[in-house]
Amino acid sequence: MKKIVLRLDRMMVERKMSLNQLAERVGISNVNLSKIKNNRVTAVRFSTLAAICEALDCTPGDILELEDE
């Protein structure tokens, strides 16, 4: 079975953006963004994903990967 994995940490490093900076730009708490960054969520709202992509100047495909479990 495959699963979707968030690679937000990699994109944040590439864009040289801290968790605090991204959380402020996206408009969510550091705690919630940390959960997303560390793959501790089972769902992400499309509006949140869009805001993250806008803040990081990327597409969803840049931070979402499909991998084997």
Phi, psi and omega per residue, in radians:
M1 nan 2.580 -3.141
K2 -1.828 2.790 3.090
K3 -2.457 2.705 3.091
I4 -1.605 2.286 -3.121
V5 -2.101 2.389 3.095
L6 -1.536 2.279 3.100
R7 -1.949 0.718 -3.108
L8 -1.078 -0.675 -3.122
D9 -1.026 -0.719 3.133
R10 -1.112 -0.766 -3.130
M11 -1.180 -0.634 3.111
M12 -1.117 -0.685 3.107
V13 -1.148 -0.788 3.139
E14 -1.047 -0.645 -3.102
R15 -1.591 0.000 -3.128
K16 0.922 0.868 -3.124
M17 -2.116 2.293 3.139
S18 -1.411 2.888 3.093
L19 -1.038 -0.753 -3.139
N20 -1.104 -0.757 3.131
Q21 -1.098 -0.791 -3.116
L22 -1.169 -0.744 3.125
A23 -1.027 -0.728 3.136
E24 -1.150 -0.746 -3.137
R25 -1.185 -0.624 -3.112
V26 -1.417 -0.512 -3.139
G27 1.525 0.525 3.046
I28 -2.203 2.889 -3.088
S29 -1.253 2.719 3.082
N30 -1.030 -0.672 -3.117
V31 -1.094 -0.831 -3.131
N32 -1.167 -0.691 3.110
L33 -1.168 -0.645 3.090
S34 -1.082 -0.699 3.100
K35 -1.102 -0.716 3.103
I36 -1.135 -0.825 -3.104
K37 -1.030 -0.636 -3.078
N38 -1.710 0.275 3.091
N39 0.996 0.696 3.111
R40 -1.821 0.443 3.125
V41 -2.176 2.705 3.086
T42 -1.847 -0.153 3.131
A43 -2.682 2.628 3.059
V44 -2.350 2.271 3.100
R45 -1.130 2.498 3.095
F46 -1.050 -0.611 3.135
S47 -1.148 -0.642 3.089
T48 -1.213 -0.763 3.112
L49 -1.061 -0.739 3.118
A50 -1.105 -0.728 3.133
A51 -1.155 -0.686 3.092
I52 -1.107 -0.803 3.140
C53 -1.104 -0.682 3.109
E54 -1.128 -0.777 -3.118
A55 -1.145 -0.595 -3.103
L56 -1.686 -0.004 -3.119
D57 0.915 0.999 -3.138
C58 -2.498 -3.111 3.073
T59 -1.968 2.849 3.104
P60 -0.982 -0.593 3.124
G61 -1.129 -0.340 3.103
D62 -1.335 -0.388 -3.094
I63 -2.083 -0.112 3.102
L64 -1.927 2.319 3.092
E65 -2.306 2.565 3.067
L66 -1.805 2.141 -3.131
E67 -2.411 2.824 3.096
D68 -1.258 2.539 3.099
E69 -1.374 nan nan
